[in-house]
């Protein structure tokens, strides 16, 4: 159902708040914060100045029509389903009936009618057990004058299931209901009676056939000469003397008809010990993995998984359930919100219309755990992207485990780099000791890398605002157990800092779950998706703590299949002892029709080259492996760049290469406009911002191409004495250059030093002398490292071109003078 909030609504709110922070001089203060807890405290302390009534506006929308059931919309969906049913488009009809059930008031006649119509679709699709279950759900509130239709359909289902006794009994009830119902159309009654007579004849034929089979079996048993002959001619090994005697006893029962028992449940599923499916059994220290694997650690790759023996191709080596999963909104009426199984018979939430479940088990589990903290605000949560998965990861965790983790972490994520190193060292100890077990639990999620140091300040600001919004939603529920106001505020801040950490973790570690058209049940599944030509479609995202340890490769040696609630990882080829297990975070190279399209996908997924020269794709050399320490995202981003609004709406439909050319054209136009006439700076900035949006769609701010663009925009703001905006764009440049520093040549380091010099000069102009001095010291440290490293040399031409050293020394002297 449509929500009053779109994906762009919160994005616009966060962007406006960022602009306000810049105008009030708070952005620079935020950029120097080092821990998630400090960032959340900053948002909390400046809430009145930055956010005003923003959160109240979001939370007050709980009573809007988007949340509650809607009978009018439910009826419209049911009518659409009827039209599709007449056209024999059964999958679409089933989807419309499921949508109608979700939107109908619980235990209402509208819901009963939709369940009844769904049973007709299931009968046509030969899902007879499921059709009977749908009839049972519809029966209590179905109109009395139409109940004979349900009973007749149930009789037909039993006939198809080869159960003539139950079928005849239901048919008898159907005849009685017709006689007691007044006001029915005579022609329809005559037509319906003909159908019942036809079914009665079919039941009689089936009964006669069963009687003949019974007589033949009896004759066969009595023809045996002795017990040895009976045993020798048993049809199966399990047909023993006792079973034969039992059969003969049952056949002597009275012929008096007994009313059948209640409708049989849907087909039962056979419970299988999933761990036994793994090659060579489960791992002692990684329970969801095969014993052929082990966890390893290195400084360059971080934690990763390797083979401790040769593994053959097509072997199951990992079988993991998601700790938390999140269904994409457009698939809400197709897959179960709890286990992601395709829905045949929908089970609903009594309050909201945004989720459906595949069974009573999933319904009860979800309502008792996480959904009670989502229900009232789910229309907001579904617009927050991957942050919603972070929220569910928190709320799905039991309180004792959650608060134990929070209290153990006095200052969550206090020093990102130190914490990452500590986590890596702890994980290294896992492989060296025999007491630690790596489980797919909350403690393992807490140890996942966040890559905060590689994210831009703008993104961290957005994520901090989003985490605080999520904490406000939690505060409005009964999740917080404390009733005292001060303690509730303290708990809220702690939870918000954990949520901020989880958002960063999800961006780096969450997995998208896809389904192919070849392995889905096409007769029942329809997802109301416009991309019907896609072979593979992504319908959910989830966090798998163990699978997240695998590093990336464009040519992985495994393949992943999501089946029956498990992520099953199979080897794609023979893997030798000591070889690393590599996963592909994005579409695989083998599925790309050309090298150019593959390069576009790599750009869109944050995957950059070892030389960091993606501004010239023809000379790009792409690495085949990328570890978890340098990868930025294997899932969707919280900020969806493709949703940015532009004046030219047709840009949305451009290919990646066309967008790149368009971005360069707009940048050149803005550059020439400002060069020719400085008074037209506003128009130039508008063009440059359009160019930035296109670049961010393609490169996601991780490419050196964007440094020149951000730096030029910063220079325009600097010329207009708008120093806060200047700092913001220089900060973007610094974040990108720092991320590219480890694998780039000396020219990148010099460029970073020069940008740090400009940033320090801007801070000096803002009279923030202490911050300017810290930035200068950082630049001097980089220069000292370059001059002391034998493998990196700076030419005199480079030094003379930018005047780095002398300018930095002069600026430091000025800062020291101002600071006294």
Residue pairs with C-beta under 8 A, 6 or more apart in sequence:
1 66
1 70
1 73
1 102
1 103
1 353
1 354
2 66
3 66
3 379
3 380
3 382
3 383
4 61
4 64
4 66
4 379
5 58
5 61
5 379
5 380
5 383
6 383
7 383
7 385
7 640
7 643
8 643
8 645
9 383
10 380
10 383
10 384
10 466
10 469
11 462
11 639
11 640
11 643
13 54
13 465
14 461
14 462
14 465
14 466
15 462
17 50
17 51
17 54
17 465
18 27
18 458
18 461
18 462
18 728
20 49
20 50
21 27
21 30
21 46
21 50
21 461
22 724
22 725
22 727
22 728
23 724
24 49
24 50
25 724
25 766
26 42
26 46
26 49
26 50
27 457
27 461
27 724
27 727
27 728
28 724
28 727
28 763
28 766
28 768
28 771
29 42
30 39
30 42
30 457
30 461
30 464
31 457
31 727
31 731
32 771
33 39
33 42
34 414
34 415
34 416
35 411
35 412
35 413
35 414
35 415
35 416
35 497
36 412
36 413
36 452
36 464
36 497
36 500
36 501
37 411
37 412
37 413
37 414
37 493
37 494
37 497
39 460
39 464
39 497
39 500
40 464
40 467
40 468
40 471
40 493
40 496
40 497
40 500
41 493
42 464
43 50
43 51
43 464
43 465
43 468
43 496
44 468
44 489
44 493
44 496
47 55
47 468
51 465
55 468
55 469
55 472
58 377
58 380
58 469
58 472
59 377
59 472
59 473
59 476
61 67
61 379
61 380
62 376
62 377
64 379
66 379
67 351
67 352
67 353
67 376
67 378
67 379
68 351
68 352
68 353
69 103
69 104
69 105
69 106
69 353
70 103
70 353
71 103
71 104
71 105
71 108
71 110
73 103
74 99
74 100
74 101
74 103
74 104
74 110
74 111
74 114
75 100
75 110
77 96
77 97
77 99
77 100
77 103
77 114
78 96
78 97
78 100
78 110
78 113
78 114
78 117
80 96
81 92
81 93
81 94
81 95
81 96
81 97
81 100
81 114
81 117
81 121
82 93
82 117
84 90
84 92
84 93
84 96
85 93
85 117
85 120
85 121
90 121
90 124
90 125
90 523
91 522
91 523
91 524
91 525
91 526
92 526
93 117
93 121
94 118
94 121
94 122
94 125
94 524
94 526
95 333
95 334
95 526
95 527
95 528
97 114
97 115
97 117
97 118
97 121
98 118
98 333
98 334
98 343
98 346
98 356
99 333
100 110
100 111
100 114
101 111
101 114
101 115
101 118
101 346
101 348
101 356
102 332
102 333
102 346
102 348
102 353
102 354
102 355
102 356
103 353
104 110
104 111
104 114
105 111
106 348
106 350
107 140
107 141
108 141
109 141
109 142
109 143
111 138
111 141
111 348
112 137
112 138
112 139
112 140
112 141
112 142
112 143
113 138
113 142
113 143
114 138
115 134
115 135
115 137
115 138
116 134
116 135
116 138
116 142
116 146
116 149
116 150
118 134
118 345
118 346
119 131
119 132
119 134
119 135
119 138
119 150
119 153
120 131
120 153
122 128
122 130
122 131
122 134
122 344
122 345
123 131
123 153
123 156
123 157
125 523
125 524
126 160
127 344
127 524
128 157
128 160
128 161
129 157
129 161
129 264
129 265
129 266
129 267
130 266
130 344
130 345
131 153
131 154
131 157
132 154
132 157
132 158
132 263
132 264
133 263
133 265
133 266
133 345
134 345
135 150
135 153
135 154
135 157
135 263
136 263
137 345
138 150
139 147
139 150
142 150
144 181
145 181
145 183
145 184
147 177
148 174
148 177
148 178
148 181
148 192
151 170
151 173
151 174
151 177
152 170
152 171
152 174
152 192
152 195
152 196
152 199
154 170
154 263
155 166
155 167
155 168
155 170
155 171
155 174
155 199
156 167
156 199
158 164
158 166
158 167
158 170
159 167
159 199
159 202
159 203
159 206
162 206
163 260
164 203
164 206
164 207
164 210
165 257
165 260
166 260
167 199
167 203
168 200
168 203
168 207
169 257
169 259
169 260
170 260
171 196
171 199
171 200
171 203
174 196
175 196
178 184
178 189
178 192
178 193
214 251
218 251
220 233
221 230
221 244
221 247
221 248
224 230
224 233
227 241
230 241
230 244
231 240
231 241
234 240
234 244
266 345
274 319
274 566
275 281
275 282
275 287
275 288
275 319
277 316
277 319
278 289
278 290
278 291
278 316
278 317
278 318
278 319
279 290
279 291
279 292
279 311
279 315
279 316
279 317
280 290
280 291
280 292
281 290
281 291
282 288
282 289
282 290
282 291
283 289
283 290
283 291
283 293
283 294
284 291
284 437
285 294
285 295
285 430
285 431
285 434
285 436
285 437
285 438
286 293
286 294
286 295
286 437
286 438
286 546
287 437
287 439
287 440
288 318
288 319
288 320
288 321
288 440
288 546
289 305
289 317
289 318
289 319
289 320
289 546
290 311
290 315
290 316
290 317
290 318
292 307
292 308
292 309
292 311
292 315
292 317
293 305
293 306
293 307
293 308
293 317
293 318
293 581
294 305
294 306
294 308
294 431
295 303
295 304
295 305
295 427
295 430
295 431
295 438
295 549
296 303
296 304
296 305
296 306
296 431
297 303
297 304
297 424
297 427
297 428
297 431
298 304
300 627
300 629
301 551
301 580
301 627
301 628
301 629
302 424
302 449
302 551
302 627
302 628
302 629
303 424
303 427
303 428
303 549
303 628
304 549
304 550
304 551
304 580
304 581
304 627
304 628
305 549
305 550
305 580
305 581
306 578
306 579
306 580
306 581
307 575
307 576
307 577
307 578
307 579
307 580
307 581
308 577
308 578
309 577
310 574
310 575
310 576
310 577
311 317
311 571
311 574
311 575
312 571
312 574
313 571
313 572
313 573
313 574
314 570
314 571
314 572
315 570
315 571
316 568
316 569
316 570
317 558
317 569
317 570
317 571
317 581
318 546
318 547
318 567
318 568
318 569
319 566
319 567
319 568
319 569
320 440
320 544
320 545
320 546
320 547
320 566
320 567
320 569
321 440
321 565
321 566
321 567
322 542
322 543
322 544
322 565
322 567
323 393
323 396
323 440
323 441
323 442
323 445
323 542
323 543
323 544
323 545
324 389
324 392
324 393
324 396
324 542
324 543
325 340
325 389
325 392
325 513
325 540
325 541
325 542
325 543
326 388
326 389
326 392
326 540
326 541
326 542
327 335
327 336
327 337
327 340
327 539
327 540
328 538
328 539
328 540
328 541
329 354
329 382
330 527
330 528
330 529
331 527
331 529
331 539
331 540
332 354
332 355
332 356
333 343
333 346
333 356
333 528
334 342
334 343
334 525
334 526
334 527
334 528
334 539
335 341
335 342
335 343
335 358
335 527
335 539
335 540
336 342
336 343
336 356
336 357
336 358
336 359
336 362
337 355
337 356
337 357
337 362
337 366
337 371
338 357
338 358
338 362
338 363
338 365
338 366
339 358
339 362
339 565
340 513
340 539
340 540
340 542
340 562
340 565
341 358
341 362
341 564
341 565
342 358
342 520
342 521
342 524
342 525
343 356
343 357
343 358
344 358
344 524
345 358
345 359
346 356
346 357
346 358
347 356
347 357
347 358
347 359
347 360
347 362
347 363
348 355
348 356
348 357
348 363
349 355
349 363
349 367
349 371
349 375
351 375
351 376
352 375
352 376
352 378
354 378
354 379
354 382
355 366
355 371
355 378
357 363
357 366
369 395
369 396
370 392
370 395
370 396
372 477
372 478
373 395
373 473
373 474
373 477
373 479
374 381
374 391
374 392
374 395
376 476
376 477
377 473
377 476
380 469
380 473
381 388
381 391
381 470
381 473
382 388
384 391
384 466
384 469
384 470
384 638
385 636
385 637
385 638
385 639
385 640
386 503
386 506
386 507
386 510
386 541
386 635
386 636
386 637
386 638
387 463
387 466
387 467
387 470
387 499
387 503
387 506
387 638
389 506
389 510
389 541
389 542
389 543
390 467
390 470
390 499
390 502
390 503
390 505
390 506
391 470
391 473
391 474
391 499
393 442
393 445
393 502
393 506
393 543
394 402
394 474
394 495
394 498
394 499
394 502
395 474
395 479
397 442
399 481
401 441
401 442
401 443
402 442
405 442
405 443
405 446
405 498
406 412
406 494
406 495
406 498
409 446
412 494
412 497
412 498
412 501
413 419
413 450
413 452
413 497
413 500
413 501
416 450
416 452
416 453
417 453
420 449
420 450
423 447
423 449
426 447
427 438
427 447
429 436
430 436
430 438
438 444
438 545
438 546
439 545
440 544
440 545
440 546
441 545
444 545
444 546
445 502
445 505
445 543
445 545
448 505
448 508
448 509
448 545
448 548
449 505
449 508
449 509
449 628
449 629
450 501
450 504
450 505
450 508
451 504
451 507
451 508
451 629
451 631
451 632
452 460
452 504
453 738
454 630
454 632
454 735
454 738
454 739
455 463
455 504
455 632
455 735
456 701
456 731
456 732
456 735
456 736
457 728
457 731
457 732
457 735
458 728
458 731
458 732
459 638
459 639
459 701
462 638
462 639
463 500
463 503
463 504
463 638
464 500
466 503
466 638
467 496
467 497
467 499
467 500
467 503
468 496
470 496
470 499
471 492
471 493
471 495
471 496
471 499
472 492
474 480
474 492
474 495
475 488
475 492
480 488
480 491
480 492
480 495
482 488
482 491
503 638
505 543
506 541
506 543
506 635
507 632
507 633
507 635
507 637
507 638
508 628
508 631
508 632
508 633
508 634
509 543
509 548
509 628
509 634
509 635
510 541
510 542
510 543
510 634
510 635
510 636
511 541
511 542
511 543
511 544
511 547
511 548
511 560
511 567
511 634
511 635
512 538
512 540
512 541
512 634
512 635
512 636
513 538
513 539
513 540
513 541
513 542
513 562
513 567
514 536
514 537
514 538
514 539
514 562
515 536
515 537
515 539
515 562
516 535
516 536
517 534
517 535
517 536
527 537
527 539
529 537
531 537
541 635
541 636
542 567
544 567
547 560
547 567
547 569
547 583
548 628
549 628
550 558
550 581
550 582
550 583
551 580
551 582
551 583
551 625
551 626
551 627
551 628
551 631
552 582
552 583
552 584
552 585
552 607
552 625
552 626
552 627
552 628
552 631
552 634
553 582
553 583
553 584
553 624
553 625
553 626
554 584
554 588
554 589
554 598
554 602
554 607
554 622
554 624
555 582
555 584
555 588
555 589
555 590
555 624
556 572
556 582
556 583
556 584
556 588
557 571
557 572
557 573
557 575
557 579
557 581
557 582
558 569
558 570
558 571
558 572
558 581
558 582
558 583
559 569
559 570
559 572
560 567
560 568
560 569
560 570
560 583
561 567
561 568
561 569
561 570
562 568
569 583
575 581
580 625
582 625
585 605
585 607
585 631
585 633
585 634
586 601
586 602
586 604
586 605
586 607
586 634
587 601
589 598
592 598
592 601
596 617
596 657
599 617
599 620
599 622
600 655
600 656
600 657
600 698
602 608
602 622
603 614
603 656
603 698
603 699
603 700
603 703
604 656
604 698
604 700
605 633
605 634
606 631
606 632
606 633
606 700
606 702
607 622
607 626
607 631
608 614
608 702
608 703
608 740
609 620
609 621
609 622
609 623
610 621
610 622
610 623
610 743
611 619
611 620
611 621
611 743
611 744
612 703
612 704
612 740
612 743
612 744
612 748
613 619
613 620
613 704
614 620
614 699
614 703
614 704
614 705
615 703
615 704
615 705
630 742
632 700
632 702
633 700
637 700
641 693
641 696
641 697
641 700
642 652
642 697
644 693
644 696
644 697
646 652
646 690
646 693
646 694
647 690
651 659
651 662
651 694
654 662
656 698
659 694
659 697
659 698
660 694
660 698
662 694
663 691
663 694
663 695
663 698
664 691
666 687
666 688
666 690
666 691
666 694
667 687
667 688
667 691
667 709
669 687
670 683
670 684
670 685
670 686
670 687
670 688
670 691
671 684
671 688
671 712
673 680
673 683
673 684
673 687
674 680
674 681
674 684
674 716
678 719
681 716
681 719
681 720
684 716
685 713
685 716
688 709
688 712
688 713
688 716
689 713
691 709
692 706
692 709
692 710
692 713
695 701
695 703
695 705
695 706
695 709
696 706
699 705
699 706
701 732
701 735
701 736
702 736
702 739
703 736
704 736
704 737
704 740
704 748
706 732
706 736
707 733
707 736
707 737
707 751
707 755
710 729
710 730
710 732
710 733
710 736
711 729
711 730
711 733
711 755
711 758
713 729
714 725
714 726
714 728
714 729
714 730
714 733
714 758
715 726
717 723
717 725
717 726
717 729
718 726
718 762
723 762
723 765
723 766
724 766
726 762
727 759
727 762
727 763
727 766
730 755
730 758
730 759
730 762
731 759
733 755
734 752
734 755
734 756
734 759
737 748
737 751
737 752
737 755
738 752
740 748
741 748
741 749
741 752
745 792
746 786
746 792
746 793
746 794
747 798
749 782
749 786
749 792
750 786
750 794
750 798
750 802
750 804
752 782
753 779
753 782
753 783
753 804
753 808
754 802
754 804
756 775
756 776
756 778
756 779
756 782
757 776
757 779
757 804
757 807
757 808
757 811
759 775
760 772
760 773
760 775
760 776
760 779
760 808
760 811
760 815
761 772
761 811
763 769
763 771
763 772
763 775
764 772
764 811
764 814
764 815
764 818
769 815
769 818
769 819
770 819
772 811
772 815
773 812
773 815
773 816
773 819
776 808
776 811
776 812
776 815
777 812
779 804
779 808
780 808
780 812
783 804
783 805
783 808
786 792
786 794
787 794
799 805
